Amino acid sequence: MIVHGKEVKLTRIEWMLLNELVGNAGHLMVYYDLLARVWGPEYRDDIQILRTCISRIRQKIEKDPSNPMIISTVPKTGYIFNK
């Protein structure tokens, strides 16, 4: 994957998570749905694993990961991939 002119390598899980977000661009994806779709239903309550993975993706695709523009957080709810 090429981002900002540089090759970026994603893990399988990062790719699956990004694919879910991109496939629902502009729509709120709640924590529980993302966890169930990417990791499986047994992970529905493991929000920390999701936060960690989103942080890693942001480090790879955002120009300024501390001020994300591509993946927005909706506090205590989920994430939105901005079109």
C-alpha positions, 0 to 999 in steps of 0.5 A, spaced: 500 500 500 502 506 498 501 512 502 503 519 501 508 516 496 511 511 501 510 504 501 506 502 508 506 495 510 500 492 514 499 486 518 493 482 516 489 484 522 490 491 520 488 490 513 482 487 515 480 493 520 482 498 515 478 494 510 471 494 514 472 502 515 473 504 508 468 499 506 463 503 511 466 510 509 463 516 512 459 511 517 460 510 524 463 503 526 461 502 533 467 498 537 463 492 538 461 491 531 468 492 528 471 487 534 466 482 532 467 483 524 475 483 525 477 478 531 470 474 532 464 475 536 468 472 542 472 479 542 466 484 542 468 487 549 476 487 548 476 495 546 483 495 548 485 491 542 481 495 537 484 502 540 491 499 539 490 497 532 487 503 530 493 507 533 498 503 529 494 504 523 494 511 524 502 511 525 502 508 518 497 512 514 496 519 517 500 525 516 500 527 523 497 521 527 496 525 534 491 529 530 488 524 525 484 526 519 483 520 516 480 515 522 476 519 527 474 517 534 467 518 536 468 517 544 466 511 547 462 509 541 467 507 535 470 510 529 469 513 522 473 513 516 472 520 513 471 520 505 
